[in-house]
């Protein structure tokens, strides 16, 4: 059991930090990933994540199946974020929510978002990617699995709504096409 978990964690953090590698510094991918994780984890402020909604595409699930699914994905988590030298956000997080089957879903990962300020309003929009290891009772016999998913956000530096999209996982009905919405609040 240790080998799949270690492999998944290594894959996710290597993938997530590829964007953090500076082409001019000559550092290897692993060293760049280690430095990025270290910089984020040393930030003095904490992020609190609160989840509450998971939209399941009406074209992917039958009406009967939708009636059995949980769309109130209540849960929460903690994380750390860094506004990097380019003005973009990099975050590490741990999150647990109540999944579509009313069971705990655990996730830990890294997010990189390109941030776009909206005039002088203090509001900003973001678009990016999250690389994570997640555990669901109905996937991979309950073992953690790696995933890379798109992320979009809107809000301020201290409070924002973030959404991620889980694409359709098969041609049949009942897998994927889910949007998970999470609030992120930064303290400190």
C-alpha positions in Angstrom: 0.0 0.0 0.0 2.9 2.4 0.7 4.3 2.1 -2.8 1.1 3.3 -4.7 0.7 6.2 -2.2 4.4 7.3 -2.5 4.2 7.0 -6.3 1.0 9.1 -6.5 2.5 11.8 -4.2 5.7 11.9 -6.2 3.8 12.1 -9.5 1.5 14.9 -8.3 4.2 17.1 -6.9 6.5 16.6 -9.8 3.6 17.5 -12.2 2.4 20.4 -10.2 5.7 22.1 -9.9 6.8 21.9 -13.5 5.4 25.4 -14.0 7.5 26.6 -11.1 10.8 25.6 -12.7 12.7 28.7 -13.9 14.3 27.9 -17.2 17.3 30.1 -16.4 18.2 28.7 -13.0 19.5 25.3 -14.1 17.8 23.6 -11.2 16.3 20.2 -11.8 12.6 19.6 -11.6 12.8 17.9 -8.3 14.8 20.7 -6.7 12.4 23.3 -8.1 9.4 21.4 -6.7 11.1 21.1 -3.3 11.9 24.8 -3.3 8.3 25.8 -4.3 6.7 23.6 -1.7 9.2 25.0 0.9 8.4 28.6 0.0 4.7 28.1 0.1 4.7 26.2 3.4 6.8 29.0 5.1 4.2 31.6 4.4 2.9 33.0 7.8 -0.8 33.2 6.8 -3.3 30.3 6.6 -6.1 29.6 4.2 -9.4 28.1 5.2 -11.4 26.2 2.6 -15.1 25.7 2.9 -17.0 23.6 0.4 -20.7 23.3 0.0 -21.7 22.6 -3.6 -21.0 20.0 -6.3 -23.0 20.4 -9.6 -23.5 17.2 -11.5 -24.3 17.7 -15.2 -27.9 16.9 -16.0 -26.8 15.4 -19.3 -24.4 12.9 -17.7 -26.7 11.5 -15.0 -30.2 10.0 -15.3 -32.9 11.7 -13.3 -33.0 8.6 -11.0 -29.2 8.7 -10.4 -29.3 12.4 -9.7 -31.9 11.8 -7.0 -29.4 9.6 -5.2 -26.4 11.9 -5.5 -25.3 14.5 -2.9 -24.8 18.0 -4.3 -24.3 19.5 -0.9 -20.6 18.7 -0.7 -20.1 20.1 2.8 -16.5 20.0 4.0 -13.4 22.0 4.7 -9.7 22.2 4.7 -6.5 24.2 5.4 -3.8 25.5 3.2 -1.1 28.0 2.5 -0.7 30.3 -0.4 2.0 32.5 -2.0 1.6 35.4 -4.4 4.7 34.8 -6.5 6.9 37.3 -8.2 4.8 37.2 -11.4 1.6 38.1 -9.4 0.1 34.6 -9.6 -1.1 32.4 -6.8 0.5 29.1 -5.7 -1.2 27.1 -3.0 -0.9 23.9 -1.0 -4.0 22.4 0.6 -5.6 19.5 2.4 -9.4 19.2 2.0 -12.1 16.7 3.0 -15.6 16.9 1.7 -18.8 14.8 1.7 -18.7 13.3 -1.8 -21.5 12.5 -4.2 -22.2 9.2 -2.4 -22.3 10.9 1.1 -18.9 9.5 2.0 -15.7 11.4 2.9 -13.5 12.4 0.0 -9.9 13.4 1.0 -7.6 15.5 -1.2 -4.2 17.1 -0.9 -2.6 19.1 -3.6 -1.0 22.1 -5.3 -2.7 24.8 -7.3 -1.2 27.4 -9.7 -3.5 30.2 -10.8 -2.7 33.0 -13.2 -4.3 36.1 -11.6 -6.0 38.9 -13.5 -6.8 42.1 -11.5 -10.2 43.6 -12.4 -9.4 47.3 -12.6 -8.7 49.0 -9.4 -11.6 47.3 -7.6 -9.5 44.9 -5.5 -11.3 42.1 -7.2 -9.5 39.5 -9.4 -10.2 36.5 -11.5 -7.9 33.5 -11.8 -7.5 30.5 -14.1 -5.1 27.6 -13.5 -4.6 24.0 -12.7 -4.5 21.9 -9.6 -2.5 18.7 -9.2 -3.7 16.5 -6.3 -3.9 13.2 -4.7 -7.5 12.2 -3.8 -9.2 9.3 -2.1 -12.7 8.3 -2.9 -14.4 5.1 -1.7 -15.7 4.3 -5.2 -12.4 4.9 -7.1 -9.4 2.6 -7.3 -10.7 0.4 -4.5 -10.3 3.3 -2.1 -6.6 3.9 -2.8 -5.4 7.5 -3.3 -5.2 8.5 -7.0 -3.5 11.4 -8.7 -5.4 13.9 -10.8 -4.8 17.2 -12.6 -7.8 19.4 -13.0 -8.6 22.9 -14.2 -9.4 25.7 -11.7 -11.1 29.1 -12.0 -11.7 31.7 -9.3 -13.2 35.1 -8.6 -12.9 37.3 -5.5 -10.3 39.2 -3.7 -6.9 38.2 -2.3 -8.4 37.4 1.1 -11.7 35.8 0.0 -12.6 34.0 -3.2 -14.8 31.4 -4.8 -12.9 28.7 -6.5 -14.3 26.0 -8.9 -12.8 22.9 -10.4 -14.2 20.7 -13.1 -14.0 16.9 -13.1 -14.5 15.8 -16.7 -16.6 12.9 -17.9 -14.7 9.7 -17.1 -16.5 7.4 -19.6 -18.8 7.4 -22.5 -21.6 5.9 -20.4 -23.8 7.9 -18.1 -23.0 8.5 -14.5 -19.3 9.4 -14.3 -17.8 12.9 -14.2 -19.0 16.2 -15.6 -18.9 17.7 -12.1 -18.2 21.2 -10.9 -17.0 21.6 -7.3 -17.3 25.1 -5.7 -15.1 26.0 -2.7 -14.6 29.2 -0.8 -11.0 30.1 0.1 -10.4 32.6 3.0 -6.9 33.8 3.8 -6.0 34.8 7.3 -2.8 36.5 8.5 
